[in-house]
Amino acid sequence: MNIKFRMPNINIFKEAYLFKDIKKTRIFLFLSCTIAFQIYSQKITIKGSVKDSLNTPLEYANVLAEPVKDFQMEFAITEKNGSFSLDLVKTQDYFLRVSYLGYKTKALKINASKDTIINFILMQDDNLLDEIKINTKLAVSIKKDTITYLVNKFTTGEERKLRDVLKKLPGIEVDKEGNVFSQGKRVTKVLVENKQFFTGDSKLAVNNIPADAVNEVELLDNYNEVAILKGLENSDDLAMNIKLKKDKKKFWFGDVEVGIGVKDRKVIHPSLFYYSPKKSINFIGDLNNTGTKSFTFKDYLDFEGGYSKILLNPKAYFTRLNDDFSQFLSNTNFKNSNHTFGGFNITASINQNTDLIGYTIYSKSENELENQLNNTYINNASSFNETRIQRQNPNNQFIINKLTIDNTQEDGTKLKFTSFFKYANNVSDNKTTSVINNKSNEILNIANAENYNFRQDLEFYKTLTSSQTITFLSNYSYSKGNTNTNWISTNNVFQPLIPVLDDTNYSLFNDKNTLSQNASSLLKHYWVLDDFLHLYTTVGLDIYLDKLATDEYQQLSDLSINNFNSSNFGNDIEFKFLNSYIGSNLKFQKGKIIFNTGIFYHNYLRNTIQIDKKNQLDKKYVLPEVSINYDIQRSQKINFKYNLKVRFPSIARLLNNYTLTNFNSIFRGNVDLENELYHQLSLYYYNFSLSKKINYNVSATYRKTAEGIQNINVLEGINFISEPILIKNADENILINASVSKNYGDFKLSINSNNSFSNYLQILNSELQRNISKSQTLGGSIKSNFKNFPNFEVLYNKSFDNFKTPSSSSNFENQNFEINIEYDFLNDFIFKSDFTQQKFTNKSQNSGNRTNFFNASLYYQKENSLWGFELSANNIFNNQFIRNSSFSDFLISDNKTFLLPRIIMLKVSYKLD
């Protein structure tokens, strides 16, 4: 059977836009799968085994099927018993090559006419004892925790960026956000030539590193940048190391992209790289008004987590000052957007043992956002409805600098010094229209936040004897923030508790000033008693010194000030927190199971000084922890963890006076508030087989709060007052995620399920009530990986969300159907398109909407040419908004978020080579 493929007809997607019910979507999904399996039916299977001359099975041997004609290469990795399986195109000729380190490679030409069993016997090659003489590299090699891919065995040469390369490597996935997953596990750090690339986050790497510069991709599981801690510290990190081609290691390479579009759309995107044995320089720039953000809120969270991870993770932690900087990064959908980004990264070898690593990241965004919310306020036995329209113009800019000097001696001794500086300045004006019972009020909110943060880190690692190692970590940080918020309205729409004076216009202010200092030190001793028994001892100290001041007032039309301090507003608090601890871990191995049990003694001392009150808290805890890792085999693992944890409230939750948080909301802290105490258990199962091309991932997390902080909420209409309180058995949370994926020849099928359940106590208008939240998502996908045919990906997800209180229940459903097509044709053209249909249903109100998105691009680059041209169109159907839902303690929101209009652009790129 001959199957012909044609260029996709855009009319098909226009018809999709007219779908009237989800049945047609399911029919389309069924037809896609049917076509896929029709193609797969043209396959035959080659099975067999690989053994040595003593009839011993060779695990992880490479079996390559290289087509004589221009078809996709297939490969397999042998199992523990030496078996392998290959799916090949029927009637085609292939060269089978079987290779294994230290053995002579065998080659055999076959015709894939029918299912066949072929067994191979490999002979040792005495000439390959010296690894330097090994010239033939395996397509995939597996060694302990490292998987190495030889890229040219899987690519066609038409790939543009690292993202395109990774998508063609077996077992590796790249999502739309730029996250990379290997065998279901997320890559947490990216290296280039064994050096960290910028912040280590994968997004900048996959979207900017040119595909033709990549020679090998290494996946390093249980990664630890400190070599002498390997085998001592358990690491969940997965690092990806990009090895460059030899001709890319001594000069500049990269590309520059420039684009213009209708309605003055523009983009300028240079990506420049220089690598040499002793120095590397990277620059990434981005200037656009198309809604693309090079640095998002998620990137910021990853960056902060990665940065703090090099320090010790204190056994007790508490949420500190709210970071106003991060709040300005949380928006992702815009009506209009101007974005400027620049990143510079340098790594240089000062001498044989010392490296200098530094980077600077600058970002500036000017955005326009609009949201329309239908809010339902749940007030015990009744509810209250509000329509709210928000138009925002947030402008934010920040600069992040980091400089590290890393000295590593030949014996593994490591001394590392890091300086870090961050500055952010964010301004936003937000016009809110609140409609209640057909009565409309408008409120203008103007906010200005400025933040500084400086941090110094010192790390020292040394092996004392063959059985003893020490780690010393120390850091100091200083941060200062000032936030000014102004609410303006022609009507007195403010919370009734606020002592507002009558005026022609109402202008209320909240000035917040924060100052924070933190010093932490840790000393850890590792004692290897024998190969199967380790004893670790840790002693540490954390000191926090924070200040927070708020001032609320009204500025009258005659410029006089009505200060609210006499009505229990205004705060000035000094906060001192000390955490000293000592503890031990006993790590031992029994067969394939590694046990790690620990117990830590903590002494917490907290002092607060406020306007008229001093308060002291002294708490002592013994906190146990247990982890069990069962390596069933190299690619099959079960991990279990249990921790008893404490968390202390932030300084903001200890304020003894009111503070204004919005025009309709007031918050008051609780100076006597103590810490939370909760149990957390997690279970993770992982199973991956390269030879069978199947991957299982199952994770479950259970959290039970013995003593938790919840808010006392007093709600009247849309106005509310919140105050935190400590409640026993405050909440319970369960998360269960599962996924399975399987490759069938040129196709990959995936199924996933994400489930969460939580129930928690809250006090609403003096009544204690228990709320229940449930969320479930089910999904699946099919993806092709052809060499000469159009490639497609079909995805379908459906989620169910339920929020229940004693007096109400809300149900929402979201369906997402997506088709992605990529077609390389006529050698020089690449066509890409993606169609997404989103259906939102508010089951409680029997309402909903369906939104269809269609994007497409055509890229042209003549072979061996440095110039490339691309015509792209986004939001072709010109959708105005997307719709979703959210719920909190007493507020359920049905939200419309408005979007950028249709964007059509012509881009020109030039490759530096």
C-alpha positions in Angstrom: 0.0 0.0 0.0 1.3 3.4 -0.9 0.3 6.3 1.2 0.8 9.8 -0.1 1.0 12.9 2.0 0.2 16.4 0.9 0.7 19.8 2.4 -2.0 20.5 5.1 -4.9 22.4 3.8 -5.7 25.4 6.0 -9.4 24.9 5.2 -9.3 21.8 7.3 -8.5 23.9 10.4 -11.2 26.4 9.5 -13.6 23.5 9.5 -12.3 22.6 12.9 -13.1 26.1 14.0 -16.8 25.3 13.3 -16.9 22.1 15.3 -20.2 22.2 17.3 -19.5 19.4 19.8 -16.6 17.3 21.1 -17.8 14.2 19.2 -16.2 15.6 16.0 -13.0 16.1 17.9 -13.0 12.5 19.0 -13.7 11.4 15.5 -10.7 13.4 14.2 -8.6 11.8 17.0 -9.8 8.4 16.0 -9.0 9.0 12.3 -5.5 10.2 13.2 -4.8 7.1 15.2 -6.3 4.9 12.3 -3.9 6.5 9.8 -1.0 6.0 12.2 -1.7 2.3 12.7 -2.3 1.8 8.9 1.3 3.0 8.4 2.5 0.9 11.3 0.9 -2.2 9.7 3.6 -1.8 7.0 6.2 -2.8 9.5 7.9 -6.1 10.2 9.7 -7.1 13.5 13.3 -8.3 13.8 13.9 -10.0 17.1 17.0 -11.7 18.5 19.7 -11.7 21.1 23.4 -10.6 21.5 25.8 -12.8 23.4 29.6 -13.2 23.8 31.6 -16.3 22.8 30.8 -17.9 26.2 27.1 -17.5 25.5 26.8 -14.8 28.1 24.1 -12.2 27.3 25.4 -8.7 26.7 23.2 -6.0 28.3 23.1 -2.5 26.7 24.6 -3.6 23.4 23.6 -1.3 20.4 21.7 -2.8 17.5 21.4 -0.3 14.6 19.3 -0.8 11.5 20.6 1.6 8.9 18.4 1.8 5.8 20.0 1.5 2.4 17.4 4.0 1.1 16.5 7.3 2.7 14.3 6.0 5.6 14.5 6.5 9.3 17.3 4.7 11.1 16.0 2.3 13.8 17.9 1.2 16.8 17.5 -1.0 19.9 19.4 -1.5 23.2 19.6 -5.1 24.5 17.9 -6.1 27.7 19.5 -7.9 30.7 19.0 -11.3 28.9 20.6 -9.8 25.7 17.4 -9.7 23.7 16.4 -6.9 21.3 13.5 -6.0 19.0 13.4 -3.7 15.9 10.4 -2.5 13.9 11.4 -2.0 10.2 9.7 -0.8 7.1 8.5 -3.8 5.1 10.4 -4.8 1.9 13.2 -2.3 2.6 16.9 -3.2 2.7 18.9 -2.5 5.9 22.4 -2.9 7.3 22.2 -4.4 10.8 25.2 -3.3 13.0 25.7 -4.7 16.4 28.3 -3.1 18.7 29.4 -3.4 22.3 32.3 -1.7 24.0 35.4 -4.0 23.9 33.9 -6.3 21.2 34.2 -6.4 17.5 31.3 -4.9 15.6 29.2 -7.2 13.5 27.3 -6.1 10.4 24.7 -7.9 8.3 22.6 -6.8 5.3 19.0 -7.9 5.4 15.7 -7.4 3.5 12.8 -6.6 5.8 10.4 -9.0 4.1 8.9 -10.8 7.1 9.2 -11.1 10.9 12.6 -12.7 11.6 14.7 -13.9 14.5 18.5 -13.1 14.3 21.0 -14.0 17.0 24.5 -12.4 17.2 27.7 -13.7 18.8 30.3 -11.0 19.4 34.0 -11.6 19.9 36.3 -9.6 22.1 38.6 -7.2 20.3 42.0 -7.1 22.0 42.9 -4.0 20.0 40.3 -2.0 21.8 41.7 -2.3 25.3 43.1 1.2 25.0 40.0 3.5 24.9 41.9 6.0 22.9 41.8 3.7 19.9 38.0 3.5 19.9 36.9 5.3 16.8 33.4 3.9 16.4 31.0 5.5 18.9 27.6 3.9 19.8 24.4 5.7 18.9 23.3 5.3 22.5 25.6 4.2 25.3 24.5 3.6 28.9 27.0 3.6 31.8 25.8 3.6 35.4 23.8 6.9 35.7 24.8 8.3 32.3 23.1 8.0 28.9 25.0 9.4 25.9 23.4 10.0 22.5 25.4 10.5 19.4 23.3 13.1 17.7 24.1 12.5 14.0 22.6 9.0 14.3 19.1 10.5 14.9 19.0 13.8 13.1 18.5 14.7 9.4 20.4 18.0 9.3 17.2 20.1 9.0 17.0 20.8 12.7 17.3 24.5 13.7 17.7 24.6 17.5 18.7 22.2 20.3 14.9 21.7 20.9 14.5 20.0 17.5 17.5 17.7 18.1 16.2 16.6 21.5 12.8 15.7 20.2 14.4 13.1 17.9 16.3 11.3 20.7 14.6 8.3 22.1 13.4 8.7 25.7 13.7 12.5 25.6 10.7 14.9 25.6 10.6 18.7 25.3 7.4 20.6 26.2 6.2 24.0 24.9 7.7 25.8 27.9 11.2 24.4 27.1 11.3 21.8 30.0 13.3 18.7 29.0 12.4 15.3 30.3 14.4 12.1 30.1 12.5 8.9 30.7 9.9 11.0 32.4 12.2 12.8 34.8 12.8 16.5 34.4 16.2 17.9 33.6 17.1 20.3 36.4 20.5 21.6 35.0 21.9 22.2 31.6 25.7 22.2 30.9 27.6 22.9 27.8 31.1 21.2 27.7 30.6 20.4 31.4 30.1 24.1 32.3 26.8 25.5 33.5 24.9 27.3 30.8 23.6 30.6 32.2 21.4 29.8 35.2 21.3 26.1 34.3 17.6 26.2 33.3 16.8 24.3 30.1 14.6 27.0 28.4 17.4 29.3 27.3 19.4 26.3 26.1 16.8 24.5 24.0 15.5 27.7 22.3 18.9 29.2 21.5 21.7 26.7 21.0 22.0 25.9 17.2 21.3 22.4 16.3 24.3 22.1 14.0 26.7 22.8 16.9 25.7 19.7 18.9 27.7 16.5 18.7 26.6 14.5 21.7 23.9 14.8 24.4 24.7 13.4 27.8 22.0 12.7 30.5 23.6 12.6 34.0 21.2 11.2 36.6 21.8 11.8 40.3 24.0 14.7 39.3 26.2 16.4 41.8 28.6 19.1 40.8 30.9 18.2 43.7 32.7 15.1 42.6 33.7 13.9 46.1 30.1 13.9 47.3 29.0 11.4 44.6 27.8 8.4 46.4 27.5 10.3 49.7 24.7 12.8 49.1 21.5 11.6 47.5 20.7 13.8 44.5 17.5 13.9 42.6 19.0 16.2 40.0 19.2 15.2 36.3 21.7 17.2 34.3 22.0 17.4 30.5 25.5 18.1 29.2 25.8 19.3 25.6 29.0 18.3 23.8 29.9 20.5 20.8 31.4 19.5 17.5 35.1 20.0 17.3 34.8 22.8 14.7 32.5 24.8 17.1 35.0 24.9 20.0 37.3 27.6 18.8 35.3 30.4 17.2 32.0 32.2 17.2 28.8 30.6 16.1 25.1 31.2 16.4 22.5 33.1 14.5 20.6 36.4 14.3 16.9 36.6 13.6 15.0 39.8 12.6 11.3 40.0 11.8 8.6 42.6 11.0 4.9 42.1 10.8 1.5 43.8 10.3 0.5 46.5 12.8 4.1 47.3 13.6 5.0 43.9 15.1 8.8 43.3 15.3 11.3 40.9 16.7 15.1 40.9 16.9 16.7 37.8 18.4 20.5 37.3 18.3 22.1 34.2 19.9 25.9 34.2 19.8 28.3 31.6 21.3 32.0 31.2 21.6 33.7 28.1 23.0 37.3 27.3 23.4 39.1 24.9 25.8 39.7 27.8 28.3 36.9 30.2 27.7 33.3 30.3 26.7 31.1 33.4 26.0 27.4 33.4 25.4 25.0 36.2 24.5 21.3 35.9 24.0 19.1 39.0 23.1 15.4 39.4 22.5 13.4 42.4 21.5 9.8 41.8 20.5 6.2 43.0 20.8 4.6 39.6 20.0 4.0 38.5 23.6 7.0 36.2 23.9 8.8 36.4 27.2 12.4 35.1 27.5 12.2 35.2 31.3 8.9 34.2 33.0 7.7 33.7 36.6 8.4 30.0 36.3 12.0 30.7 35.2 12.4 33.0 38.2 11.2 30.3 40.6 13.5 27.7 39.0 16.4 30.2 39.2 15.7 31.0 42.9 15.3 27.3 43.7 18.5 26.4 41.9 20.4 29.2 43.5 19.4 28.3 47.1 19.9 24.6 46.5 23.7 25.0 46.6 23.2 26.0 50.2 21.9 23.6 52.8 18.2 23.0 52.8 17.4 23.9 56.4 15.3 21.4 58.3 13.0 24.3 59.4 12.0 27.0 57.0 9.4 29.7 56.9 7.9 31.9 54.2 9.6 35.2 54.3 8.8 38.6 52.9 6.5 38.6 49.9 8.6 39.1 46.8 6.9 42.0 44.9 9.4 41.4 42.1 8.1 37.9 41.4 4.4 39.1 41.4 5.1 41.2 38.3 6.4 38.2 36.4 3.4 36.0 36.9 1.4 37.2 33.9 1.6 35.2 30.6 -1.3 36.4 28.5 -1.4 39.9 27.1 -3.5 42.2 25.0 -0.3 44.0 24.1 3.3 43.5 25.0 6.8 45.0 24.5 9.7 42.9 25.8 13.4 43.4 25.9 15.8 40.8 27.2 19.6 40.4 27.3 21.7 37.7 28.8 25.5 37.5 28.9 27.3 34.4 30.3 31.1 33.9 30.6 33.2 30.9 31.8 36.9 31.2 31.9 39.7 29.0 33.3 42.0 31.2 35.4 44.4 28.3 35.8 44.3 24.5 35.8 42.3 24.4 39.0 40.3 27.6 39.0 37.3 28.7 37.0 35.5 32.0 36.8 31.8 31.8 36.0 29.5 34.7 35.7 26.3 35.9 34.0 24.1 39.0 33.7 20.4 38.9 32.8 18.4 42.0 32.0 14.7 42.1 31.2 12.2 44.9 30.6 8.6 44.5 29.8 5.7 46.9 29.1 2.4 45.0 28.9 -1.3 45.5 28.7 -3.6 43.0 30.3 -7.4 42.7 30.6 -9.5 40.2 32.6 -13.2 39.8 33.1 -14.2 37.9 36.2 -17.5 36.6 37.4 -16.9 36.3 41.2 -19.0 34.3 43.6 -18.4 35.0 47.3 -19.5 32.1 49.5 -20.8 33.4 52.7 -21.9 30.4 54.8 -25.4 29.6 53.7 -25.6 32.3 51.0 -23.6 33.6 48.1 -22.9 37.0 46.5 -22.1 37.7 42.9 -19.8 40.4 41.4 -18.7 41.1 37.8 -15.2 42.6 37.8 -13.3 44.0 34.8 -9.5 44.6 35.3 -7.3 46.5 32.9 -3.7 46.5 33.8 -0.5 48.1 32.5 2.4 46.5 34.3 5.9 47.7 33.4 8.7 45.8 35.0 12.5 45.6 34.7 15.2 43.8 36.5 18.8 42.9 36.4 20.4 39.8 37.9 24.2 39.4 38.2 26.1 36.4 39.5 29.9 35.8 39.7 31.5 32.6 41.0 35.1 31.6 41.5 35.4 27.8 41.7 38.7 26.2 42.7 38.9 22.4 42.5 42.2 20.6 43.4 43.3 17.3 42.0 42.4 15.5 45.2 38.8 16.8 44.9 39.0 19.6 47.4 36.7 22.3 46.3 36.4 26.0 47.4 33.7 28.0 45.8 32.8 31.7 46.3 29.7 33.3 44.8 28.4 36.9 44.7 24.9 37.6 43.6 23.0 40.9 43.1 19.5 41.5 41.9 17.6 44.8 41.3 14.0 45.2 40.2 11.8 48.2 39.6 8.2 47.5 38.8 5.3 50.0 38.1 1.7 49.0 37.4 -1.6 50.8 37.0 -4.7 48.7 37.3 -8.2 50.0 36.5 -10.9 47.9 38.1 -14.6 48.1 37.3 -16.8 46.4 39.9 -20.4 45.7 39.1 -22.8 44.6 41.8 -26.6 44.5 41.4 -26.2 46.6 38.2 -24.3 49.3 40.1 -20.8 50.1 38.8 -17.8 51.5 40.6 -14.4 52.2 39.2 -11.1 52.0 41.1 -7.7 52.9 39.8 -4.7 51.2 41.5 -1.2 52.5 40.9 1.7 50.4 42.4 5.4 51.0 42.4 7.8 48.3 43.8 11.6 48.6 44.1 13.8 45.8 45.4 17.5 45.2 46.0 19.1 41.9 46.9 22.7 41.1 47.6 24.1 37.6 48.5 27.4 36.0 49.3 28.1 32.3 49.4 31.0 30.3 50.5 31.3 26.5 50.0 34.1 24.2 51.0 34.4 20.4 50.4 37.3 18.2 51.4 38.2 14.6 51.8 40.0 14.1 55.1 40.8 10.4 54.8 39.6 7.6 52.5 36.6 7.2 54.8 35.9 10.8 56.0 34.7 13.9 54.1 33.5 17.3 55.3 31.4 20.1 53.8 31.1 23.6 55.1 28.6 26.1 53.7 28.0 29.6 54.7 26.1 32.6 53.2 25.0 36.1 54.0 22.2 38.0 52.2 20.8 41.5 52.4 17.6 42.7 50.8 15.6 45.9 50.8 12.3 46.7 49.3 9.9 49.6 49.0 6.4 49.3 47.7 3.9 52.2 47.3 0.3 51.5 46.4 -2.4 54.1 45.6 -6.1 53.4 45.2 -8.2 56.1 43.6 -12.0 56.3 43.2 -14.8 58.8 42.8 -16.9 56.8 45.2 -16.2 55.5 48.7 -16.0 51.8 47.7 -13.5 50.9 50.3 -13.7 48.4 53.1 -16.0 49.9 55.8 -13.5 49.4 58.6 -11.2 52.0 56.9 -11.8 55.4 58.5 -12.3 57.2 55.2 -13.3 60.9 55.2 -15.9 62.2 52.7 -14.3 63.9 49.7 -15.0 64.6 46.0 -12.3 62.0 45.1 -10.9 59.3 47.3 -7.2 58.5 47.3 -5.8 55.9 49.7 -2.2 54.9 50.1 -0.3 51.9 51.5 3.5 52.4 51.8 5.5 49.3 52.7 9.2 49.1 53.5 11.1 45.9 54.1 14.6 45.2 55.2 16.0 41.7 55.6 19.3 40.1 56.6 20.1 36.4 56.8 23.2 34.5 57.7 23.4 30.7 57.6 26.2 28.2 58.2 26.4 24.4 58.1 29.1 21.9 58.8 28.5 18.3 57.7 30.8 15.3 58.3 30.5 12.1 56.2 31.9 8.9 57.7 32.1 5.8 55.5 32.2 3.0 58.0 32.2 0.4 55.2 30.9 0.0 51.6 27.4 -0.5 52.9 27.2 1.6 56.1 27.6 5.5 56.3 27.2 7.9 59.2 26.6 11.6 58.5 26.6 14.3 61.2 25.3 17.8 60.6 25.4 21.0 62.8 24.0 24.3 61.6 22.8 27.8 62.5 20.4 30.1 60.7 19.8 33.7 61.7 17.2 36.0 60.2 16.8 39.8 61.0 13.8 41.4 59.3 12.0 44.7 59.5 8.6 45.5 58.0 6.8 48.8 58.2 3.4 49.8 56.7 1.7 53.1 56.6 -1.9 53.6 55.4 -3.5 57.0 54.9 -5.9 59.0 52.8 -4.8 62.1 50.8 -7.7 64.6 50.6 -8.4 66.9 47.7 -6.8 69.8 49.6 -3.6 67.6 50.0 -4.1 67.2 53.7 -3.5 63.7 55.1 -6.0 61.5 57.0 -3.7 58.9 58.7 -5.4 55.7 59.7 -3.0 54.9 62.6 -5.6 55.9 65.3 -7.9 53.1 63.9 -5.3 50.3 64.4 -3.7 50.7 61.0 0.0 51.1 60.5 2.7 48.6 61.5 6.4 48.7 62.5 7.8 45.3 63.4 11.3 44.0 64.0 11.7 40.3 63.6 14.6 38.1 64.9 14.7 34.3 64.2 17.3 31.8 65.2 17.4 28.2 64.2 20.2 26.0 65.7 20.3 22.3 65.0 22.3 19.2 65.1 21.5 15.8 63.7 22.7 12.5 62.2 21.8 10.3 59.2 22.5 6.6 59.1 22.7 5.3 55.5 23.0 1.6 54.9 22.5 -0.8 52.0 20.8 -4.2 52.1 20.9 -6.0 48.8 19.4 -3.6 46.3 17.8 -1.4 48.9 19.4 1.7 50.4 18.0 3.0 53.7 18.7 6.5 55.0 17.3 7.3 58.4 17.9 10.6 60.2 16.9 12.5 63.3 17.5 16.2 63.9 17.2 18.3 67.0 16.1 21.9 66.4 16.0 24.9 68.8 14.0 27.8 67.4 14.0 31.2 69.1 11.9 34.1 67.7 11.7 37.6 69.0 9.4 40.4 67.7 9.2 44.0 68.7 6.2 46.0 67.6 4.9 49.5 68.4 3.5 48.5 71.8 4.4 44.9 72.3 7.3 42.5 72.6 6.9 38.8 72.0 9.2 35.8 72.4 8.7 32.3 71.2 11.0 29.4 72.1 10.3 26.0 70.5 12.2 22.7 70.4 11.5 19.8 68.1 13.0 16.4 67.3 12.3 15.9 63.6 12.8 12.4 62.0 13.2 11.6 58.3 13.4 8.3 56.4 14.1 7.5 52.8 14.2 4.1 51.1 15.5 3.6 47.6 15.0 0.3 45.9 16.9 -0.2 42.7 15.1 -3.2 41.2 17.4 -2.9 38.2 19.3 -0.1 36.6 16.2 1.3 34.9 13.6 0.4 37.4 13.4 2.1 40.8 11.1 2.7 43.7 11.8 5.6 46.1 10.0 6.3 49.4 10.4 9.4 51.7 8.9 10.5 55.0 9.6 13.8 56.8 8.1 15.5 59.8 8.5 19.2 59.1 7.9 22.6 60.7 7.3 25.9 59.1 7.2 29.2 60.8 4.9 32.1 59.7 6.4 35.0 57.8 6.9 38.4 59.4 3.8 39.7 57.6 1.6 37.2 59.4 2.8 38.6 62.8 1.6 42.2 62.3 -0.5 43.4 65.3 -2.3 46.1 63.3 -4.4 46.2 60.1 -2.9 46.7 56.7 -4.7 47.4 53.4 -4.2 44.7 50.7 -6.8 45.9 48.2 -9.7 48.3 48.0 -12.0 45.7 49.5 -9.7 43.6 51.7 -7.8 44.1 54.9 -5.3 41.8 56.6 -4.3 41.7 60.2 -1.6 39.5 61.6 -1.4 37.5 64.8 1.6 38.3 67.0 1.1 35.0 69.0 1.0 32.8 65.9 3.2 29.8 66.2 4.6 27.3 63.7 3.0 24.7 61.5 3.8 21.0 62.0 3.1 18.5 59.2 3.8 15.0 58.0 4.8 14.4 54.4 5.2 11.1 52.6 6.1 10.5 49.0 6.3 7.4 46.8 7.9 7.3 43.3 8.1 4.4 40.8 10.1 4.6 37.7 10.6 2.0 34.9 12.2 2.6 31.6 13.3 0.2 28.9 15.3 1.5 25.9 15.0 -1.8 24.1 11.2 -2.1 24.6 10.9 1.6 24.3 8.4 1.9 27.1 8.4 4.2 30.1 6.4 4.2 33.3 6.3 6.9 35.9 4.0 6.9 39.0 4.3 9.3 41.9 2.2 9.9 45.0 2.5 12.5 47.7 0.5 12.7 51.0 0.6 15.6 53.4 -1.2 15.8 56.7 -1.0 18.9 58.8 -1.1 18.3 62.5 -1.0 22.0 63.2 -1.6 24.4 60.3 -2.2 28.1 59.7 -5.5 29.1 58.2 -7.2 32.5 57.9 -10.2 33.7 59.9 -12.3 35.5 57.3 -15.0 38.0 58.0 -16.9 38.5 54.7 -19.6 41.1 54.1 -20.6 41.4 50.4 -17.3 41.6 48.5 -15.5 43.2 51.5 -13.5 40.9 53.8 -11.0 40.9 56.7 -8.5 38.1 57.1 -6.5 37.1 60.2 -4.3 34.0 60.5 -4.8 31.4 63.3 -3.3 28.0 64.1 -5.7 25.1 63.8 -5.2 21.4 64.6 -5.6 19.0 61.7 -6.0 22.0 59.5 -5.6 20.4 56.1 -4.8 17.2 54.2 -3.5 16.9 50.6 -3.0 13.9 48.2 -1.4 14.1 44.8 -1.2 11.1 42.5 0.4 11.4 39.0 1.0 8.6 36.5 2.2 8.3 32.9 3.1 5.6 30.5 4.6 6.0 27.0 5.4 3.4 24.4 7.2 3.6 21.0 5.8 1.6 18.2 8.2 2.0 15.2 7.8 5.6 14.1 5.0 6.3 16.6 4.9 7.1 20.3 1.8 6.7 22.4 1.4 8.4 25.8 -1.2 8.3 28.5 -1.2 10.4 31.6 -3.3 11.1 34.7 -2.9 13.8 37.3 -5.1 13.8 40.4 -5.2 16.0 43.5 -7.4 16.0 46.5 -7.4 18.4 49.5 -9.6 19.2 52.4 -9.0 22.0 54.8 -10.6 23.9 57.7 -11.4 27.6 57.6 -13.3 30.0 59.7 -15.8 32.1 57.8 -17.9 34.7 59.7 -17.2 32.9 63.1 -18.2 29.5 61.7 -15.7 26.6 61.4 -16.2 24.7 58.1 -14.3 22.1 56.1 -13.8 22.7 52.3 -13.0 20.0 49.8 -11.1 20.5 46.5 -10.7 17.8 43.9 -9.0 18.0 40.5 -8.4 15.3 37.9 -6.8 15.4 34.5 -6.8 12.5 32.0 -4.9 12.7 28.7 -3.2 10.9 25.9 -1.2 11.6 22.8 0.2 10.0 19.7 3.3 11.4 17.9 5.1 10.3 14.8 8.8 10.4 13.9 9.1 9.9 10.2 12.1 10.9 8.1 10.4 11.5 4.8 6.8 12.1 5.7 5.0 14.9 7.5 5.3 14.4 11.3 2.3 15.0 13.5 1.3 15.0 17.2 -2.2 14.7 18.4 -3.0 15.4 22.1 -6.2 15.3 24.1 -6.7 16.2 27.8 -9.8 16.6 29.9 -9.8 18.0 33.4 -12.5 18.0 36.1 -12.4 20.5 39.0 -14.7 20.5 42.0 -14.8 22.9 44.9 -17.2 22.1 47.8 -18.1 24.0 50.9 -20.8 23.1 53.4 -23.2 25.5 51.6 -22.2 25.2 47.9 -20.5 23.1 45.2 -18.9 24.3 42.0 -17.9 22.1 39.1 -15.7 23.0 36.1 -14.5 21.0 33.1 -11.8 21.8 30.6 -11.1 20.0 27.4 -8.0 20.5 25.3 -7.5 19.0 21.8 -4.3 19.8 19.9 -2.8 18.8 16.6 0.8 19.8 15.7 2.2 19.1 12.2 5.8 19.5 10.9 6.7 18.8 7.3 10.2 19.0 5.8 9.8 19.0 2.0 11.7 19.8 -1.1 14.9 19.7 1.0 14.8 23.4 1.9 11.3 24.0 3.3 9.9 23.4 6.8 6.2 23.8 7.4 4.8 23.9 11.0 1.3 24.3 12.2 -0.5 23.8 15.5 -4.2 23.8 16.1 -5.7 23.8 19.6 -9.3 23.6 20.6 -10.1 24.5 24.2 -13.5 23.9 25.7 -14.4 25.3 29.1 -17.6 24.4 31.0 -19.0 25.8 34.2 -21.2 22.9 35.1 -22.7 24.7 38.1 -24.0 27.6 36.0 -24.5 25.5 32.8 -22.4 27.9 30.8 -19.1 27.6 28.8 -17.3 28.4 25.7 -15.1 26.9 23.0 -11.9 28.6 21.7 -9.9 27.5 18.7 -6.3 28.5 18.1 -4.4 28.1 14.9 -0.7 29.0 14.3 1.4 28.2 11.2 4.8 29.0 9.8 6.8 28.3 6.6 10.6 28.3 6.9 13.0 28.3 3.9 16.8 27.8 4.0 18.7 26.6 1.0 21.1 23.9 1.7 24.6 25.3 2.7 23.2 28.8 2.8 23.6 31.0 5.8 20.3 32.8 5.2 16.9 31.6 6.3 13.4 33.1 5.8 10.2 32.4 7.7 6.6 33.5 7.2 4.6 33.0 10.4 1.0 33.6 11.6 -0.2 33.3 15.2 -3.8 33.3 16.4 -5.0 33.1 12.8 -8.6 32.8 14.0 -8.1 36.1 15.9 -9.5 34.8 19.2 -10.2 37.5 21.8 -9.9 35.6 25.1 -9.5 32.3 26.9 -11.6 31.2 29.8 -10.7 29.3 33.0 -11.7 29.0 36.7 -10.1 29.3 40.1 -11.3 29.0 43.7 -10.0 29.9 47.1 -11.3 30.0 50.7 -14.5 31.8 49.9 -14.1 33.1 46.4 -14.9 31.2 43.1 -13.9 33.0 39.9 -14.9 32.4 36.3 -12.2 34.3 34.4 -11.9 35.6 30.8 -8.3 36.6 29.9 -8.0 38.7 26.8 -5.3 37.9 24.2 -3.0 39.4 21.6 -4.7 39.7 18.2 -3.7 37.9 15.0 0.0 38.4 14.3 1.6 37.8 10.8 5.3 38.2 10.5 8.2 37.8 8.0 11.5 36.8 9.6 15.0 36.7 8.2 17.8 34.8 10.0 21.5 34.7 9.4 23.7 31.9 10.7 27.2 32.7 12.0 29.3 29.7 10.9 
